[in-house]
């Protein structure tokens, strides 16, 4: 498995394909909510197993805080460290760019995953795209 910063149109299409499968098809998030105006400004990440895209995520800078978004791994590839590898790559990118804090909105079923990576919940539960979330932060 390899994670990389998206550099080509094909890599972006691969990342978006994984996001559509996980969020739109599996979790039933409306496509118009999944693909948004921030996709144009975000730094995208894609994970490959051999040459097959299996994971994705994106990163934006919002008020000097790194915002980690759209972390996803195909169902059949979960529980093998793929999500952690994507997060490690995004965190390394943030540190390389002088970012000291990261923020994300975690689906509540994934809170323990993010806690294991050092994130702490800083909000009450809220709904986003019909799915319960909590905002989490981490100092790098």
Secondary structure, DSSP 8 states (H G I E B T S, - for coil): -EEEE--SHHHHHHHHHHHIIIIIIIT---HHHHS-GGGGTSEEEEEEETTEEEEEEEEEEETTEEEEEEEEE-GGGTTSSHHHHHHHHHHHHHHHTT--EEEEEEEGGGHHHHHHTT-EE-S--EEETTEEEEEEEEE-
